[in-house]
Amino acid sequence: MFGATGLRVAALYTTLFALSVVALGIVTLFSIRQALSEQFDARIRSESAALVQEYRSEGVHGVIDAIREHDSTPGALDFGLQGPDGRPLAGRLGAARTAAGWSLQHDGPRSGEAIRMFSVALPNGYKLMVGDEEERVEALDGAVVRGFGVALAGVVILGVAGGYALSRDVHRRLAAISGTAEAIIDGDLARRVPVRGSDDDLDRLALTFNRMLDRIAGLMESLRQVSSDVAHDLRTPLTRLRQRLEAGLADPRDRGAALEGALSDLDSILDTFAALLRIAQIESGARRAAFRPCDLAALALTVTEAFAPSAEDNHQSLGLIAEGPVWVDGDAELLTQMLVNLVENALRHAGPRARITVTAVRLGRAPVLSVKDDGPGVPEADRERLFDRFYRLERSRSTPGSGLGLALVAAVAKLHGAEVALLSAEPGLEARVSFPEAA
């Protein structure tokens, strides 16, 4: 059931835990051994100092009595006292031959066990020996080793079980991702990777994968819609072009007018394709390389001055509201084209004697660019669809245009990370583009 990755994860999981326990055991063993050795040495020194004090206060007989009392106590240290001539006077270590200070005797009084011994020279040639069995430290070492051995076995068992569970879980979730990819390859574009909701790395990978699939599905639907819209919207001008050419062929006297009309139709078709190509270029993100700081107020002033004569000819008023420089990071040419499309849309559909206002301001830290008119407006149900390619209201069918102006506006806004919306101006319509807050 598991591939090489799952097995490697399980093995690595177990090995790391086992090595951690071994390292901890070694450090603990040396620390305990050191602490016990220091504790035993301190006890030996303490008993030795007490007997030296006993010698000073009670003499040799007091030391002998104290050693005999210690020898009769279970678990006590080993003691020894030698006379000036080296004869043993008291204690199990009385016959030991050792110099003053610390030493290790391997022929102890009980079955030859190793004894760690501290010897002290007393006045008048007497020698005092105090010691303890090394076997006690070794016994504690063995207990520690056995304890960590049991812990190591437990960690290995738990590690194998945990590694198995982890690799099984990873395998199952990766299999879900692989199965989704295979289903999409087979044509099921609605398939998505299941998300557990644990917010771990695999969940975040699944969410990213699903967002990518949503984007791909949106692009595929957009491509299908564009293909359908292009076929539908170009059928009329192409049919009209054919009729003009046929009329010119049928009646040579109308050939000039027919050719002139045909050229007009061809220009309209070429404009439509140019707009589609421009939208595709914008949506690809290739124009991000041209991003520079741009002043929306300056762009609005330029566009307003350029369209003021057209507004006068239509008996409309075109005004500007701008508050100083309003900086955004973007492509000045595309932003200008976006504003031109919005102003042209307002001039074309707001009607005669309409008041049109271009606004470039900052709301808080967010730059906002808007075009507002007091014309008939647009029904709320149609506002979102106006950003679709080739979509036009029924009353707009008699006016020039291809239905791509607002689609280009939406593409430019998206490229700049802005949100574009059509709002009711009561009366009229407001096209508002809200840019991200300035850094």
N, C-alpha and C positions, 0 to 999 in steps of 0.2 A: 504493500500500500504506500510505502514511503519511498521517495526518491533519495538521491545522494545528499541533497540539501538537508532534508529532515533528519537523516542519520547523522550528518555532521553536526547539526544543531544539538541533538541529543547527546552525542559523544562529548562535544565541547562543554555542554552544560554540566555533565557529570564530572568530567575531568577537572574543571575549574573548581567545583565544590570540593572534590576530594583533595586537590592540592591545597586549598585554603585550610581544610581541617588538618592536614599534615603539617603545614607551616605553623598553624596555631598550636598544635600539639608540641612541636619541637621548642617553640619559644616558651610555652607554658612549662614544659619539663625542665628546661634549664633554669627558668626563673624559680620554680619550686625547689629544685635541688640547691640552688644558691641560697635561697631563703632558709631552708632547713639546715644547711651546713653552718650558716651564720648563727642560727638559733642554737644548734648543738654546741658550737664553740663558745657562745656566750654563756650557756649553762655550765660548761666545764670550767670556764674561767671563774664564774660566780662561786661554784662549789670549792674550787681551789683557793680562792681568796678567803672564803669562810673558814676553811681548815687552817690556813696560815694565821688568821686572827685567833683561832682556837689554840694554836701552838703558843702564841705570844701570851695568851691569858692563862691557859691551863697546863701548858707544857706538853711533853711527849705523851703522857698518859691520857691527857684530854683528847689529843688527836686520835690515839688508838681507840679510845672508847667511842668517839664519833664515827670512826671508820667501821667499827663492828656494828654500830647501830644502823649505819647506811647499808651494810652488807645484808642485814636481815630484812630490809625493806624491798618488796617486789618492785621491779621496774627502775630501781635506783641505778646510778652510775657505778662504774668500777673504780676502786680506790686501791692505793698501795702506799706503804711507808717502809723505808729502808733506814737501817741504822748507819752510823759513821763507818762501820766496817763492811757495809753492803749487805748485811743480813736482812731478810724480810721480817718486819715487825708486825705488820697488820695488812689486811686487804688482799684481794685476789690478784692485784698487780704488784704485790710486794717483791716478787722475784724478777720483775722486768729489768732489763739492762738497757738504759737509754740516757742520752744526754739531756740537759735542761732545755726546756722549750717544747715545741710541737714535734710529734713523730707518729708514725703509723706502724703498729706492731701486727704482724701476720700470724703470730702464734699466741693468740689470746688464751686466757685461762679456761674458756668454755669451748671445747672442741676445736681449738685453733682458729677461731674467728678473728677477723681483722679488727683492731681496736685503734681508734684515734685518741692519742694520749697527750696530756700536757704535764710536764715535769717541772717541779719547783724545788730549788735548793733551800733548805731551812738552816737556821743557825746551828752551830755545833756539828755540822757534817751530815745531818739528816736530809733525806730526800723524800718529797711527797709526789705521788703520781695520781692523776685523775683522768679517766678516759670513758669512752662510750663506743658501742659497737657500730661499725660502718654499715652493718646489715640493716639497721633501722632506716637509714637513708635509701638504701637500695630497695627495701620493701616498699617504701612510699613511691619510689621511682616506678616500680613494677605496677603499683596500683594506678598511677597516673597513666602509664602506657596502656594498661588494659582498658581504662576508661576511654581514652582517646581511640583505641582500637574499635571499641563498641560504637563510638560516635562516628568513626570513619565508615564502618559497615552500614550504619543507619543512613549516613549522607549518601553513600553510593546507591543504596536502595531507593532513597527518596529522589536522588538525582536521576536515576534511570526512569523512575516513574514520572518525574516532572518533565524530563526530556522527551519521554514518549508522548505525554499529554501535550507539551508545547509543539512538538513536531507534527502531531496529529492535527492540532488546531491550525497551525500555519499551513499545512497541506490542504486542509479543507477549505480555508479562505482563499488560498491561491488557486485552488481548483475552481472556486466560484468565479474568480476573475477570468481564468482561462476559458471556462465554459461560456461566460458572457461574450468574450472576444470571438469565440468560435460561432456563437449564435449570430453575432453581428456580421461576421464574414459570410454566413449563410443567408443574410438578407433581413434578419429580424432587428431592425434599427430601433425598435422600442424597448429592447432588452437592456436592463441596467444591473450593475453589480450590487448585491445585497449589502446593506450597512448594518452592523451590529449595534452601533450607538455607544461603544466604549471609548470613542475618541482617541484610539491608539494609532500607531503609524499605519497599520493596514486599513483602518477605517478612513483615515485622511487620504490614503492612496485611492480607496474606493470612491470617496467623494470627488476627488480630482478627476478620476477616470470617468465618473458619471457626468461631471460638468463638461468634460471634453466631448463625451457622446452627445450631450444636449446641444453643444455648439455645432457638432457635425450634423446632427439631425436638423437643426435650424438652417444650416447652410444648404443642406440637400433640399429642404422644403422651399427655401428661398430660390434656389436654382430652378426647381420645378415650377414655382410660381412665375419666376421671371420668364422662363421659356414659354409658359402658357400665355402670359401677358404680352410678350413680344409678338407671338403669333397672332393674338387677337387684335392688338392695337395697330399692328402694321398691315393687317389685311385690308383695312379701309383705304389708306393712302396708296398701297400698291394696286388695289383694284381701280382706284381713281386714276392712277398713273397709266394703267393699261388702257382705260377708256379714252383718256386724252390722246394717247398715241394712236389708238385705232381710229379716233375721229380725225386726226391729222392725216392718216393714210387714206381715209375714205374721201376727204374733201381737202384738196390742196390749198384751197383758199383759207382754211382755218388752221393750216399747218403752223404758222408763226405763233398764234395764240395757244395752240396745243403744246408746242415745244416749251413755250414760256411757262404754262401751267405745269408741265411735266418737270421742268427744272425746279419749280417751287416745291412740288411734291418730293422730289429727290432731296432737296435741301432739308426739308422737314424730317425725312427718314434718316439722313446723315446726322442731323442734330440729335435725333433720338438715340442713335447708336453712340454718338460722342458722349452724351450724358450717361448712358449705361457704362461705358468704359471708364468714365471719370469716377462714377460711384464705385465701381469695382476696384479702381486704383486706391481710392480713399479707404475702403473697407479692408484692403490688404495691409494697411499700416505703413506702406512704403514712404508716405509723406512725413512720417515722424522725424526723419532726419533733418527736415527743414524747420523744425520748431525753434522759435526765437521769442524773446519777450515782445508782446504786441500790446498796443494801447487801443482798447475797444472804443474809447471815446473818440480818438482820432479817426479810426476806421468809420465809425458812425457819421462823423462830420463829413468825411469825403463822400460817402454814399448818399447822404442826404442832399448835399450840394449838387451831386450829379443828377439826381432824380427830381430836383425841385422844378425844372422846366416842364418835365412830363406831367407832374402833378398839376401845374398851372394850366396846361393844355386840356387836362381832363376836368378842370374846374374843381380840383381837390387841393387841400392844404397838407403840406408835409413839414412837420416840426421835429425838433431835436431836444432831448433832455439829457445832458451829460454832466457829471460831477468830476471835473478834473481828469487826470489820467487814470484809467482802469486797466491795470496790467494783467495779462494772462500769458502763459507759455503756449505758443501755438504757431501755426502756419498762417501768416498774414494774408496770403492769396486765397486760401480756402475760407478763412473767416470772412473776408470781403465778399467772396462768392456766396457764402451762406446768407449774409445780410442782404445782398442784392436780390437773391431769390425771395426772401421774406418781403422786402419792399415791393418788388414786382408783383408778388401774389396779392398784397394788400391793394396796390394801385389797380390791379385788374379786376378784383372781385368786390371791393368795398363800395363801388358805385359812385356816381357823380356827387360833388359837394361833400364828399366824405373827409373827415379829419383823420390824418394818419400821423402817429407820433413814434419816433425812434428813440429808445431810451438805452443809455449805457451808464449804469450806476454800480455801486457796490453795496450789497445788503449784508451788513456785518463785515465778514472777511470774504464773502463769496461774490465774485463778479457776475453781473446779470446783464444780458442783452435782450431787448424785446422790441417788437413792432406791434403797435396797437391801432385799431381803426374802429370807427363807430358805424360800420356798415351792417348788413343783414346778419352777419355771423354764420356759424356752422352748427347744426344739431349735434348735441353731445355724443350721440351714438356713432357719428361719422368722423369725429375728430381724430381718433387714433388711427383709423384706416387711411387718413389723408397722407400718412407717411409711407404707405405702401407704394411700390412702383406701379405706375400707370393708373392709380386709382383717382377718379375724378367724380365730383358730384354731378348729378344730372344737369343742373343749371349751368355747369361749367363746360358742357360739351360743345356749346356754340362759340366759346372763346378759344383763341390760339393756345397751344401748349400740349405737352405730351404726358403730363401727370408725373413727371420725374423731379420737379423742382423741390418739393418738400422731402422726397426720398433722399436727395442730395444733402438737404439741410440736416436730416437725421444722421446721415453717414458722417458728415463733418463734425457734428456735435459728439457722436460716439467716439470718433478719433481723438477728440480733445478731452474725453472723460466728462463731458457735460450732459445734462439732461434737457431735452426739448419737450415742450408741452404746448398744446393749444387750449387756451382758457377763455371763458366767456368774459367780455369786457362790459356787457350790460349797458348799452347795446354794443354790438360789434364783436370782434375777435382779437385776442392777444396771443401772439406767438412768442413764448418766453424761453430763452436758452440760459440755464443756470450752470455756471462753471464751478469746478471744485474750489474750495476755500484756498486762498493764497497762503503760501508757506510763510 
